[in-house]
Amino acid sequence: MTETALPPVIQQMLQPEFYPHPVTEPIQLVQTHVSYILLTGEYAYKVKKPVNYGFLDFSTLEKREHFCHEEIRLNQRGAADLYLEVLPITETVGQFRLGGAAEAVEFTVRMEQFPEGTLFTDLFDQGKLTAELLVRLAKELVSFHNKGAINDYIRTFGDVTQIRQAIDENYEQTVGYVGRSQTQLQFDETRQYTDRLFAEQADLFANRVQHNWIRECHGDVHLRNIALWDDNILLFDCIEFNEPFRFVDIMFDIAYIIMDLDARNRPDLSNVFLNAYIEEMGDWEGLQVLPLYLSRQSYVRAKVTSFLLDDPTIPDAVKQEATETAKRYFRLAWDYTRSPLGTASEAHRGQIFLTTGLSGSGKSTVARLLAQKIGAVYIRSDAVRKHLAGVSLTERGDADLYTPEMTQQTYDRLLHLGITLAKQGYPVILDAKYDRQAHRQAVIQAVDAANADDSTPPLSLQILHCTAPLEARQNWLHQRQGDISDATPDLLPTQQMEPFTDAEQAIVQAIDTTQDLASSLSKLK
């Protein structure tokens, strides 16, 4: 769009004299399908376009004013320092100005303008989106979700009819792209997956509502809406215009980030984020609905990209690129319906790994590395125990946390989660001492029982016995900082492993954690 084709108010907002403060010239204009964003240096100004897409209606001045205020209110949750105020734009004799005594003709959201290169997409491109930063992001998002509103009205958006409405609409809007940016097989099987899930798993969605996992979320928390500024993580540009997009399952929100990383061919990073989030939140059951939302977010990205193919103003070269991009996202949406974490977990469907070993033997290190390597869900007994007791993961547990009764509850929940998620197709690593035969035998018997019931996929079990000399284990426990484990070196003399039975020996893989772990893990089947 040329400058002369822009609305007069936007043309004047591109002029330095429009602003009552110094600006960096030239003022930059960024457009989306719903907004104009003016970058002036210190501040950014967002003006909503007078459009109505059904799911979004900014068609009147009254509605634009309302949603400007909603944008400020809602984004205080994740980026309070960024969103400053709503300002009226007035007109006097053809001249527009910020504020003024005349009646408002438009409204703008004034924001702090953060520096270029701070978006998480930029950090990814720069090679700076590290595992450590994604763990920080996971904890930030848990805090955000734990503050999200929950009430009877919001819970209604967890009903199957509400959830499937938008998903079915996606299929209706993409029929015309079969044979262009997706195949008939992909379209049919993706739709069959969601139809089957909604028809057969109504209780699963009801449980999500019952356990208060439907909350006021962000609604659009992909990597381009997250920034790192002054070492603070900002979750900005949330959905203010559509309740069904914001009142969602928390898995809906985290699916954006996982899908974004998978689409960038970094399933190892998406695995780090997923396991960090799930451990902090304690919502391992949410993994049962996560593939639905992963597929949905990827499908929507494919749909919106495909819309470009029907725009006569788009050059052929851009359309060709859009076709390839849409194909990639349609394929990813399909992959998620066939294996819960897409291609990352497909080769290891239904595998369960038990880490065994005494405190400080490197079990958690092995489990974390293996999870990233094969795309597994990694469940630590320390986290399960503290969630069961209602204790913060960073809080040191007292004696009540380690009674025989609490230990049995912990192993029972590990077993339940392991079997449940493996039946869903996830590879699962249960990270605990498993130093007692009874705890190991319970897992073996549960796997056998599942397979006797013709579990699909069939489950398999491997025991990873982590070993290290006493001195090394003492040193590691002395050096451990900021970890959720309460184990201390003084416990080591009292610990011992019950020997493996002959049946167990057949599935035991010994790992000396003082040696090269990458080499040891490469030998696992």
C-alpha positions in Angstrom: 0.0 0.0 0.0 1.4 3.4 -1.0 1.5 6.2 1.5 -1.2 8.1 -0.4 -3.5 5.1 -0.1 -3.3 5.1 3.7 -6.0 6.7 5.8 -5.4 10.4 6.4 -4.9 9.9 10.1 -2.1 7.3 9.5 -0.5 9.6 6.9 -0.2 12.3 9.5 1.0 9.9 12.1 4.0 9.2 9.8 5.0 12.9 10.2 7.3 13.8 13.1 5.3 17.0 14.0 2.3 14.9 14.9 3.9 13.8 18.1 4.5 16.0 21.3 7.8 14.3 21.8 11.0 13.7 19.9 10.9 10.9 17.3 13.4 8.8 15.4 13.1 9.5 11.7 11.9 8.1 9.5 8.9 6.9 11.5 8.3 3.2 10.6 4.9 1.8 9.8 4.2 -1.9 10.4 0.9 -3.3 9.2 -1.0 -6.4 10.1 -4.4 -7.4 8.8 -6.0 -5.7 11.8 -3.7 -2.9 12.9 -1.4 -0.1 11.9 1.7 0.2 14.2 3.8 3.4 14.1 7.3 3.1 15.5 8.6 6.5 16.7 11.7 5.5 18.6 10.8 5.7 22.3 7.1 4.8 21.8 5.0 2.7 19.5 1.4 3.6 18.6 -1.2 1.0 17.5 -4.3 2.0 15.7 -7.0 -0.7 15.0 -8.3 -1.0 11.4 -12.0 -0.6 10.9 -12.5 -4.2 9.9 -15.0 -7.0 10.7 -13.8 -10.6 10.2 -16.6 -12.2 12.2 -14.2 -13.5 14.9 -13.0 -9.9 15.2 -15.1 -6.7 14.9 -13.4 -3.3 15.0 -15.9 -1.8 12.5 -17.1 1.1 14.7 -15.2 3.8 16.6 -17.0 2.7 19.8 -15.8 -0.8 19.3 -12.2 0.3 18.6 -12.1 2.4 21.7 -13.5 -0.5 23.8 -10.9 -3.0 22.5 -8.1 -0.5 22.9 -8.9 -0.3 26.6 -9.2 -4.1 26.7 -5.8 -4.5 25.1 -4.3 -2.3 27.8 -6.1 -4.2 30.6 -5.4 -7.7 29.5 -1.8 -7.1 28.5 -1.0 -5.8 32.0 -0.8 -9.5 33.0 2.2 -10.4 30.8 3.8 -7.0 29.8 2.7 -4.3 32.2 5.8 -2.2 31.5 5.1 -2.2 27.8 1.4 -1.0 27.6 1.0 2.6 28.8 -2.3 4.1 27.9 -5.2 4.7 25.4 -5.1 8.1 23.8 -7.8 9.8 21.7 -6.9 11.2 18.3 -8.9 14.4 17.5 -9.3 16.5 14.3 -9.4 20.2 13.9 -9.7 21.8 10.4 -8.2 18.7 8.8 -5.3 18.4 11.3 -5.1 15.3 13.5 -3.5 15.4 16.9 -3.0 13.2 20.0 -5.5 14.3 22.6 -7.1 17.7 22.4 -10.5 19.1 23.4 -12.3 18.1 20.2 -14.4 14.9 19.8 -12.2 11.8 19.2 -12.1 10.5 15.6 -9.8 7.6 16.4 -8.0 5.9 19.3 -4.5 4.6 19.7 -2.7 2.4 22.2 0.6 4.0 23.3 3.3 1.5 24.2 7.0 1.5 25.0 8.9 0.6 21.9 11.4 -2.3 22.7 14.6 -2.6 20.7 14.9 -4.6 17.5 16.2 -8.1 17.9 14.5 -8.8 21.2 11.6 -11.0 20.0 12.0 -14.7 20.6 11.9 -15.3 16.9 14.9 -12.9 16.6 16.7 -14.7 19.4 16.1 -18.0 17.6 17.5 -16.6 14.4 20.5 -15.3 16.3 21.1 -18.7 18.0 20.4 -17.2 21.4 17.1 -19.0 22.2 18.8 -21.4 24.7 17.4 -24.3 26.7 17.9 -22.2 29.8 15.9 -19.3 28.4 13.1 -21.7 27.4 13.0 -23.0 31.0 12.6 -19.4 32.2 9.8 -18.9 29.7 8.0 -22.1 30.9 8.1 -20.8 34.5 6.9 -17.4 33.4 4.0 -18.9 31.5 3.1 -21.1 34.5 2.9 -17.9 36.7 0.8 -16.2 34.0 -1.6 -19.1 33.8 -1.9 -19.5 37.6 -3.1 -15.9 37.7 -5.6 -16.5 34.9 -9.3 -15.9 35.8 -11.4 -19.0 36.4 -15.2 -18.9 36.8 -18.4 -20.7 35.7 -18.7 -18.6 32.5 -15.1 -19.2 31.5 -15.5 -23.0 32.1 -18.3 -23.1 29.5 -15.6 -22.6 26.8 -14.2 -26.0 27.7 -17.3 -27.8 26.4 -16.7 -30.0 23.4 -19.2 -28.1 21.3 -17.3 -24.9 21.9 -13.9 -26.3 21.2 -14.9 -28.1 18.0 -16.7 -25.2 16.5 -13.6 -23.3 15.5 -11.8 -26.5 14.5 -14.6 -27.7 12.2 -14.6 -24.2 10.7 -10.9 -24.6 9.9 -11.7 -27.6 7.8 -14.6 -25.9 6.0 -12.3 -23.0 5.1 -9.5 -25.2 3.7 -11.4 -27.7 1.5 -10.4 -25.6 -1.5 -6.7 -26.1 -0.7 -6.7 -29.8 -1.0 -4.4 -30.7 -3.9 -2.8 -27.3 -3.6 -1.2 -26.9 -0.2 -2.3 -30.2 1.4 -3.2 -33.7 0.2 -6.6 -35.4 0.4 -5.1 -38.0 2.8 -3.8 -35.3 5.1 -7.1 -33.5 5.1 -9.2 -36.6 5.7 -7.0 -38.1 8.4 -6.6 -34.9 10.3 -10.3 -34.3 10.4 -11.0 -38.0 11.3 -8.6 -37.6 14.2 -10.5 -34.6 15.7 -13.9 -36.1 14.9 -12.9 -39.3 16.7 -11.4 -37.5 19.7 -14.5 -35.4 20.2 -16.8 -38.4 19.8 -14.9 -40.8 22.0 -13.1 -38.6 24.6 -15.9 -36.4 26.0 -15.0 -37.4 29.5 -11.4 -36.2 28.9 -12.6 -32.7 28.1 -15.1 -32.7 31.0 -12.2 -33.5 33.3 -10.2 -30.6 32.0 -13.2 -28.3 32.9 -13.7 -30.0 36.3 -10.0 -29.6 37.3 -10.0 -25.9 36.3 -7.6 -26.1 33.4 -9.9 -23.8 31.3 -8.8 -20.3 32.2 -8.4 -16.8 30.9 -5.2 -17.4 28.9 -3.1 -15.3 26.5 -4.6 -16.9 23.3 -1.8 -16.0 20.9 1.5 -16.7 22.8 3.7 -17.7 19.8 7.4 -16.8 19.6 6.7 -13.5 17.8 4.6 -12.3 20.7 7.3 -12.9 23.3 10.2 -10.6 23.9 13.3 -10.5 26.1 13.9 -6.9 27.2 16.2 -5.8 30.0 16.4 -9.5 30.9 12.6 -9.6 31.5 10.4 -11.9 29.5 7.3 -10.1 28.1 4.2 -11.9 26.9 2.5 -9.3 24.8 -0.3 -8.8 22.2 -2.7 -11.2 23.8 -6.2 -11.8 22.3 -8.4 -9.0 23.5 -11.1 -9.2 20.8 -12.5 -12.8 21.0 -13.4 -14.7 24.2 -13.3 -18.2 22.7 -9.7 -17.6 21.6 -8.7 -16.4 25.1 -10.9 -18.6 27.4 -9.1 -21.8 26.6 -7.3 -24.8 28.0 -3.8 -24.0 29.1 -2.5 -26.6 26.7 -3.9 -24.4 23.9 -1.5 -21.7 24.9 1.7 -23.7 25.3 0.9 -25.5 22.0 1.9 -22.3 20.1 5.4 -22.3 21.4 6.0 -26.1 21.0 4.6 -25.9 17.4 6.7 -22.9 16.6 9.9 -24.7 17.7 9.0 -27.9 15.9 8.3 -26.0 12.7 11.8 -24.6 13.0 13.2 -28.1 13.2 14.2 -27.8 16.9 12.1 -30.6 18.6 14.9 -30.7 21.2 14.1 -27.2 22.3 10.3 -27.7 22.2 10.9 -30.8 24.5 12.9 -28.7 27.0 10.1 -26.1 27.1 7.3 -28.7 27.4 8.9 -30.7 30.2 9.8 -27.6 32.1 6.2 -26.3 31.9 4.5 -29.5 32.7 6.8 -30.2 35.7 6.2 -26.7 37.1 2.5 -26.8 36.6 2.0 -30.4 37.5 -0.6 -30.9 34.7 0.8 -34.1 33.2 -2.8 -35.2 32.3 -3.0 -32.2 30.0 -0.7 -34.1 27.6 -3.7 -36.2 26.6 -5.3 -33.1 24.8 -2.0 -31.4 23.8 -1.8 -33.1 20.3 -5.3 -31.7 19.5 -4.0 -28.1 20.1 -0.7 -28.7 18.5 -2.5 -29.8 15.4 -4.9 -26.9 15.6 -2.2 -24.2 15.9 -0.3 -25.7 13.0 -3.4 -26.0 10.9 -4.4 -22.4 11.5 -1.0 -21.2 10.5 -1.3 -23.3 7.3 -4.8 -22.0 6.6 -3.9 -18.3 7.0 -0.8 -18.8 4.8 -3.0 -20.6 2.2 -5.3 -17.6 2.0 -2.5 -15.7 0.2 -2.9 -18.1 -2.7 -6.3 -16.6 -3.6 -5.1 -12.9 -3.3 -4.8 -11.5 -6.9 -2.4 -8.8 -5.6 0.2 -11.3 -4.4 3.1 -11.9 -6.9 3.5 -15.5 -8.2 6.9 -15.9 -6.5 5.4 -15.0 -3.1 2.5 -17.4 -3.8 5.0 -20.2 -4.5 6.8 -19.6 -1.2 3.4 -19.4 0.6 2.4 -22.7 -0.9 5.6 -24.4 0.4 5.1 -22.8 3.8 1.5 -23.9 4.0 2.4 -27.5 2.9 4.9 -27.6 5.8 2.3 -26.6 8.4 -0.4 -28.8 7.0 2.0 -31.7 7.2 3.0 -30.9 10.8 -0.7 -30.6 11.7 -1.2 -34.1 10.3 1.9 -35.5 12.0 0.6 -34.4 15.5 -2.5 -36.5 14.9 -0.5 -39.6 14.2 2.1 -39.3 17.1 1.6 -37.0 20.1 4.7 -34.9 19.6 4.8 -35.3 15.8 7.8 -36.9 14.2 10.0 -36.3 17.3 8.3 -39.1 19.1 7.0 -41.4 16.3 9.9 -43.9 16.4 9.5 -44.4 20.2 5.8 -44.6 20.6 4.7 -46.3 23.8 8.2 -46.7 25.3 8.6 -46.4 29.0 12.0 -45.9 30.6 12.7 -46.3 34.3 15.8 -44.6 35.7 17.1 -46.4 38.7 20.0 -45.6 40.9 20.9 -44.0 44.3 20.8 -40.3 45.0 23.4 -38.3 43.1 24.0 -41.0 40.5 23.0 -38.8 37.5 19.5 -40.2 36.9 18.0 -36.8 36.2 20.8 -35.8 33.8 20.4 -39.0 31.9 16.6 -38.6 31.8 16.8 -35.0 30.6 19.2 -35.8 27.8 17.3 -38.8 26.7 14.0 -36.9 26.7 15.5 -34.3 24.3 17.0 -37.0 22.1 13.8 -39.0 21.6 11.1 -36.4 22.3 10.0 -38.0 25.6 7.9 -36.8 28.5 10.2 -36.7 31.5 8.5 -37.1 34.9 10.6 -36.6 38.1 9.5 -38.2 41.3 10.7 -35.1 43.2 8.2 -33.0 41.3 5.3 -35.5 41.6 5.9 -35.8 45.4 5.8 -32.0 45.9 2.7 -31.5 43.8 0.9 -34.3 45.7 1.8 -32.6 49.0 0.9 -29.1 47.7 4.5 -28.0 48.3 6.3 -25.5 46.0 8.9 -27.1 43.9 11.5 -24.7 45.3 10.6 -25.4 48.9 12.6 -27.9 50.9 10.4 -30.7 52.1 10.2 -31.8 55.7 9.9 -35.3 57.1 6.2 -35.5 56.3 7.1 -35.4 52.6 9.2 -38.6 52.9 7.0 -40.9 54.9 6.5 -44.5 53.5 2.9 -43.5 52.7 3.9 -40.4 50.7 6.6 -42.4 48.9 4.0 -45.0 47.9 1.6 -42.4 46.7 4.5 -40.9 44.6 5.3 -44.2 42.9 1.6 -44.9 42.4 1.2 -41.6 40.6 4.3 -42.1 38.5 3.0 -45.5 37.4 -0.5 -44.1 36.6 1.0 -41.2 34.5 3.5 -43.5 32.8 1.0 -46.0 31.6 -1.6 -43.4 30.7 0.7 -41.3 28.6 2.5 -44.3 27.0 -1.0 -45.6 25.9 -1.4 -42.2 24.2 1.8 -42.9 22.2 4.2 -40.8 24.2 7.7 -42.1 25.1 7.8 -41.6 28.9 10.8 -41.5 31.3 10.0 -42.1 34.9 12.8 -40.6 36.9 13.0 -42.0 40.4 15.4 -44.2 42.5 13.3 -47.3 41.8 15.6 -48.9 44.3 12.9 -51.3 45.5 11.8 -54.4 43.6 8.2 -53.8 44.5 8.1 -50.5 42.7 9.8 -51.9 39.6 7.6 -54.9 39.5 4.5 -52.8 39.7 5.6 -51.1 36.4 6.4 -54.4 34.7 3.1 -55.9 35.7 1.2 -52.8 34.5 3.0 -52.9 31.1 2.2 -56.6 30.7 -1.5 -56.0 31.6 -1.8 -53.1 29.1 -0.3 -55.3 26.3 -2.6 -58.2 27.3 -5.5 -55.8 26.6 -4.0 -55.2 23.1 -2.8 -51.7 23.9 -2.3 -49.6 20.8 0.5 -48.8 20.5 2.1 -51.8 22.3 4.1 -50.7 25.3 7.7 -51.5 25.9 9.9 -51.1 29.0 13.5 -50.5 29.6 15.4 -50.0 32.9 18.3 -47.6 32.9 20.5 -48.3 35.9 22.6 -45.2 36.6 25.8 -45.8 38.6 28.7 -43.7 39.8 31.3 -44.1 42.6 30.3 -42.8 46.1 32.8 -39.9 45.9 31.4 -38.7 42.6 27.8 -38.9 44.0 28.8 -36.9 47.1 30.5 -34.2 45.0 27.5 -33.9 42.7 25.1 -33.5 45.6 27.4 -30.9 47.2 27.5 -28.9 43.9 23.8 -29.2 43.2 22.1 -25.8 43.4 18.6 -24.6 42.4 17.3 -28.1 42.0 14.0 -29.4 43.2 15.5 -32.5 44.8 16.0 -32.5 48.6 18.7 -35.2 48.5 21.8 -34.4 50.5 25.2 -36.2 50.8 24.5 -37.4 54.4 21.7 -39.7 53.0 24.1 -41.7 50.8 25.5 -44.1 53.4 22.0 -45.3 54.3 21.0 -46.1 50.7 21.2 -49.3 48.8 19.6 -50.9 45.8 17.6 -54.1 46.0 19.1 -56.5 43.4 17.4 -56.9 40.0 15.5 -60.1 39.4 16.4 -62.4 36.5 13.4 -61.0 34.6 14.5 -57.4 35.2 18.1 -58.1 34.1 16.8 -58.8 30.6 15.7 -55.2 30.3 18.4 -53.4 32.3 20.8 -51.1 30.6 23.7 -50.0 32.9 24.9 -46.5 32.5 28.1 -45.3 34.1 27.3 -41.6 34.5 31.0 -40.6 34.9 31.5 -41.6 31.3 30.4 -40.0 28.0 26.5 -40.0 28.3 25.9 -39.2 24.6 27.7 -42.4 23.7 25.8 -44.4 26.3 22.4 -43.1 25.2 23.2 -43.8 21.5 23.3 -47.5 22.4 19.7 -47.5 23.6 17.1 -49.2 21.4 
